Amino acid sequence: MSQTISFQSLHRFTSNAFLNVGMSEADAATGADVLATTDAWGIFTHGTKSLAGYLRRLQADGLRAKGRPRVVREGGGWASVDGDSSLGMVASVFAMKTAIAKAREQGIAYVGVHNSCHFGAAGYYAWLAAREGLIGISMANDIPSVAAPGSRGSITGSNPLAYAVPAGNRRPILLDISTATVAGGKVYAARARGEPIPANWIIDGNGRPTTDPSGFPQVGALLPMAGHKGYGLSLLIETLSGILSGAAVTWGIRSWAHDDASLPTLHGAAFLAIDPECICGRDEFTRKVEGLIDEIHGSPRADGVERLIVPGEPEWERYDRALSEGIALPTDVLENLQKAAEMTGLKLETLFI
């Protein structure tokens, strides 16, 4: 059973939880904005459901409440950032803002992050660039949880990838995907609810598809999106966010949810920003993006299809409703927020509309 909470209340609760474990006001607000925005988009697997897990690591010092991400090497169109084992959202926002600033000068910029942690929804960081008029791309690696075609177990992480394209007066085109068939969080959610899953989500310990999520992630693995295509894309993300950034890769990464909370997880991430103004001119770019959206919307539809959409439109519609009507948080999210409240001395019940 869901309960409704205002975006502002959820943001405030999350920020206060981070403050209560020693984070600065600015960093607490950054973490809260990423998580509350993710819930407002309706992506409940990557929003405040994870708050208690982050707090556990912050309290154990595997995440450093006072960690300060910093540029350790850089050139005109690139930089390497040491996340200082700060909250993944803090390091990632810092890195994307660095990429945006460099792209305004060079046209395009890459920023790799090492010594980071799970960063939540990749789409948030891509959106940071798009709302500044730049194309944003974000990605990260993770502890292996996804099979390769033919394997019995995990080979790569679910390695998310997101992009956001500014679209003038319209909301950005926004895509945020896992390179697995489904995000691991959805399997965890089904396991917690005691529900079966589709047969194309995971394999069992023998490499066979299964509808039983109870053994995951200790047994079996997620299946890669589109078979060999998702597997190949995941390796590109591993290269850009892990190898090139100087972060740990594959089994060198610790699980942020399951491993010793006193140890850093060593995740990597990568952020790219492209400034259309430097390359083709902002007005021309915007005109063509708007034209592309109009073309898609106006294309012939199959019988029974009400409309054609571009990536991000459902999320922006949910976001607008969330800001005006509140967010209906699912039971599993509420349970984890209650854990966060107990860990930080906050009262969750005062937040509901």
VENFEN-V813903 format. One record per residue. N is the residue number from 1. PHI is phi in whole degrees, 0 to 359 (* if undefined). Layout:
[[N | PHI] [N | PHI]]
This chain:
[[1 | *] [2 | 270] [3 | 227] [4 | 260] [5 | 225] [6 | 289] [7 | 302] [8 | 296] [9 | 292] [10 | 296] [11 | 299] [12 | 295] [13 | 300] [14 | 295] [15 | 298] [16 | 296] [17 | 297] [18 | 294] [19 | 300] [20 | 288] [21 | 251] [22 | 104] [23 | 283] [24 | 290] [25 | 300] [26 | 295] [27 | 291] [28 | 298] [29 | 293] [30 | 296] [31 | 300] [32 | 295] [33 | 293] [34 | 298] [35 | 289] [36 | 292] [37 | 297] [38 | 299] [39 | 296] [40 | 296] [41 | 287] [42 | 88] [43 | 262] [44 | 288] [45 | 289] [46 | 239] [47 | 261] [48 | 290] [49 | 303] [50 | 274] [51 | 303] [52 | 300] [53 | 294] [54 | 293] [55 | 298] [56 | 301] [57 | 289] [58 | 295] [59 | 291] [60 | 270] [61 | 76] [62 | 290] [63 | 257] [64 | 264] [65 | 301] [66 | 256] [67 | 299] [68 | 235] [69 | 299] [70 | 209] [71 | 283] [72 | 251] [73 | 212] [74 | 197] [75 | 225] [76 | 301] [77 | 243] [78 | 204] [79 | 203] [80 | 244] [81 | 246] [82 | 270] [83 | 288] [84 | 57] [85 | 53] [86 | 283] [87 | 308] [88 | 304] [89 | 293] [90 | 293] [91 | 296] [92 | 288] [93 | 297] [94 | 303] [95 | 293] [96 | 294] [97 | 296] [98 | 295] [99 | 297] [100 | 299] [101 | 298] [102 | 290] [103 | 294] [104 | 295] [105 | 270] [106 | 252] [107 | 96] [108 | 209] [109 | 211] [110 | 242] [111 | 230] [112 | 260] [113 | 237] [114 | 239] [115 | 57] [116 | 244] [117 | 214] [118 | 311] [119 | 250] [120 | 80] [121 | 275] [122 | 300] [123 | 298] [124 | 300] [125 | 286] [126 | 298] [127 | 296] [128 | 307] [129 | 288] [130 | 297] [131 | 286] [132 | 262] [133 | 88] [134 | 249] [135 | 284] [136 | 242] [137 | 227] [138 | 222] [139 | 199] [140 | 204] [141 | 258] [142 | 202] [143 | 302] [144 | 305] [145 | 214] [146 | 238] [147 | 285] [148 | 265] [149 | 307] [150 | 94] [151 | 278] [152 | 268] [153 | 218] [154 | 283] [155 | 239] [156 | 235] [157 | 284] [158 | 286] [159 | 32] [160 | 288] [161 | 220] [162 | 222] [163 | 222] [164 | 223] [165 | 242] [166 | 295] [167 | 226] [168 | 65] [169 | 279] [170 | 261] [171 | 292] [172 | 300] [173 | 295] [174 | 217] [175 | 236] [176 | 223] [177 | 226] [178 | 271] [179 | 274] [180 | 272] [181 | 303] [182 | 211] [183 | 294] [184 | 303] [185 | 300] [186 | 287] [187 | 290] [188 | 301] [189 | 297] [190 | 294] [191 | 298] [192 | 296] [193 | 274] [194 | 71] [195 | 253] [196 | 288] [197 | 236] [198 | 301] [199 | 289] [200 | 258] [201 | 268] [202 | 221] [203 | 248] [204 | 270] [205 | 293] [206 | 258] [207 | 83] [208 | 256] [209 | 301] [210 | 217] [211 | 259] [212 | 260] [213 | 271] [214 | 295] [215 | 270] [216 | 283] [217 | 263] [218 | 295] [219 | 236] [220 | 79] [221 | 195] [222 | 292] [223 | 272] [224 | 288] [225 | 302] [226 | 55] [227 | 62] [228 | 295] [229 | 291] [230 | 294] [231 | 298] [232 | 295] [233 | 295] [234 | 298] [235 | 292] [236 | 297] [237 | 297] [238 | 301] [239 | 293] [240 | 284] [241 | 265] [242 | 252] [243 | 292] [244 | 293] [245 | 282] [246 | 89] [247 | 277] [248 | 290] [249 | 229] [250 | 40] [251 | 284] [252 | 282] [253 | 271] [254 | 265] [255 | 288] [256 | 291] [257 | 266] [258 | 240] [259 | 277] [260 | 311] [261 | 288] [262 | 273] [263 | 251] [264 | 293] [265 | 269] [266 | 69] [267 | 298] [268 | 239] [269 | 208] [270 | 219] [271 | 224] [272 | 234] [273 | 230] [274 | 232] [275 | 261] [276 | 301] [277 | 301] [278 | 286] [279 | 255] [280 | 230] [281 | 95] [282 | 296] [283 | 295] [284 | 295] [285 | 299] [286 | 298] [287 | 302] [288 | 287] [289 | 295] [290 | 299] [291 | 296] [292 | 296] [293 | 298] [294 | 298] [295 | 297] [296 | 295] [297 | 299] [298 | 267] [299 | 287] [300 | 302] [301 | 250] [302 | 291] [303 | 305] [304 | 85] [305 | 268] [306 | 285] [307 | 200] [308 | 257] [309 | 236] [310 | 256] [311 | 305] [312 | 103] [313 | 300] [314 | 298] [315 | 294] [316 | 292] [317 | 294] [318 | 294] [319 | 299] [320 | 298] [321 | 295] [322 | 298] [323 | 291] [324 | 266] [325 | 242] [326 | 97] [327 | 248] [328 | 276] [329 | 277] [330 | 295] [331 | 302] [332 | 294] [333 | 291] [334 | 299] [335 | 298] [336 | 287] [337 | 293] [338 | 297] [339 | 299] [340 | 297] [341 | 298] [342 | 294] [343 | 288] [344 | 240] [345 | 76] [346 | 267] [347 | 246] [348 | 286] [349 | 293] [350 | 283] [351 | 266] [352 | 280] [353 | 285]]
